[in-house]
Structures are given as structure tokens and as C-alpha cells.
Amino acid sequence: MRDAIKRVATELLIRHGFHNTSFRDIADQIGTTTTNIHYHFGSKQQLVEEVLTDYVAEASARHRSIWLDDGHTLSEKLRGVVEYNFERYKRFNRGKAGGRPWSLIGRLRLDSEDLSPVARESLASFSRSVHEAIKSAFEQACRSGELRADAPLDDLTLLVVNLVNSSSVFTQDAGSFDRLEEFFTAFERVMLKVYAGEPTESRERRANRH
């Protein structure tokens, strides 16, 4: 029952936000009583805390698996994030058209002033985790020669972190996933145009010739 409550609560919170999701809404979808939900979670804030903590843990782990994979280039990692976002987007939107909310993190940031300190810390922890992983990805790209050694890693990291954090709102404003995908592609194109380096293998071959 707890898992069913959390699953439905997650979907309703994404669709309707904190204020427009009630125990009654959840109970009606599951076919149980509000008393039963109170028994398992106590209060709405406690339910949101648990749901958000689980969601942030999963999202953070997925981002880290993408950004910290040394077997993929920076370009492949950016495309991996787009693919992950689209997986979540299409659960709440048909095709690539539509501007419905699809991220619990993005949706609850809009209600952050009314969340508990525990829930707000969960939101903040996602940003910290993603920032750390993306910074590591850019550092790896410099070591591999994908980016020049003088590439402004902090600035590039900041841009991508903010793009990740605003992805849900971006698609809602644009009414389409295409615009988000285009933005990631444009960032990749400009970044590599300006800061593309020489792959390690090419540098080694050139050094061996000398």
C-alpha cells in the first residue's frame, strides 16, 4: 500500500503541484481512505518528503551514471541527458508536443516556499549532485583532449547545470520537447566550436612522429 500511495502521489504532484494535490485525490485514485494514507505517512508534508527523497535519489543516480561514464564523450553525455529527460517527458505528454509538467523536481521548485525544510534540502541536494557530476565530466573531457585545457570549466558547468535544472519549465514554456533538444544541441555545437581540443590518441600519434 505504501508503494501505491507514493506512486500515485508522485504522479499527482507532478501534474498538479503541492497545493492542488490532497490525500483525498490520492485515496480516490487508489481506492482507499484518507485515514489509511494518514496511517502510513502522517501528514502531507511527510508524504511529500518521502516521495521527493526517493525521486531525487533516482534522478541523481541516473545523472551520475550518465555524466561519470568515462567510456562516453561529452557530446554523448549531453545526448544521454536529453534521452533521459525525454523518457520522463513522454510519460505526461504525447509525442514531443505538449507543455505538461513531467519532473517532480521542477514542479515542486515552484512551490518550494511551502515545502518543509527536509523537502527543500532534497531539491538542493539534486543541484549539488548534478553540479559535481557535470564538473567531473568536463574535467574528464579536458583530460581526454575533447576540450582544450583552457576551456572555462566552471562557466560551462554552470550553464549545463542551469539547463538541467530548468528543463521542465523550459518545455512547459515552449510547449514542446523539441525546443529543449535544440537548446542542448546548440550548446554542444557552440561549446565544441570554441573549445574543442585534440583527442589524446591524436596527440600521442603526433608526439610519436617527433
Residue, then its C-alpha position, 0 to 999 in steps of 0.5 A: m500500500r505504501d508503494a501505491i500511495k507514493r506512486v500515485a502521489t508522485e504522479l499527482l504532484i507532478r501534474h498538479g503541484f503541492h497545493n492542488t494535490s490532497f490525500r483525498d485525490i490520492a485515496d480516490q485514485i487508489g481506492t482507499t481512505t484518507t485515514n489509511i494514507h494518514y496511517h502510513f505517512g502522517s501528514k502531507q508534508q511527510l508524504v511529500e518528503e518521502v516521495l521527493t527523497d526517493y525521486v531525487a535519489e533516482a534522478s541523481a543516480r541516473h545523472r551520475s551514471i550518465w555524466l561519470d561514464d568515462g567510456h562516453t564523450l561529452s557530446e554523448k553525455l549531453r545526448g544521454v541527458v536529453e534521452y533521459n529527460f525525454e523518457r520522463y517527458k513522454r510519460f505526461n505528454r504525447g509525442k514531443a508536443g505538449g507543455r505538461p509538467w513531467s519532473l517532480i523536481g521542477r514542479l515542486r521548485l515552484d512551490s518550494e516556499d511551502l515545502s518543509p525544510v527536509a523537502r527543500e534540502s532534497l531539491a538542493s541536494f539534486s543541484r549539488s549532485v548534478h553540479e559535481a557530476i557535470k564538473s567531473a565530466f568536463e574535467q574528464a573531457c579536458r583530460s581526454g583532449e575533447l576540450r582544450a585545457d583552457a576551456p572555462l570549466d566552471d562557466l560551462t558547468l554552470l550553464v549545463v547545470n542551469l539547463v538541467n535544472s530548468s528543463s521542465v519549465f523550459t518545455q512547459d514554456a515552449g510547449s514542446f520537447d523539441r525546443l529543449e533538444e535544440f537548446f542542448t544541441a546548440f550548446e554542444r555545437v557552440m561549446l565544441k566550436v570554441y573549445a574543442g581540443e585534440p583527442t589524446e590518441s591524436r596527440e600521442r600519434r603526433a608526439n610519436r612522429h617527433 
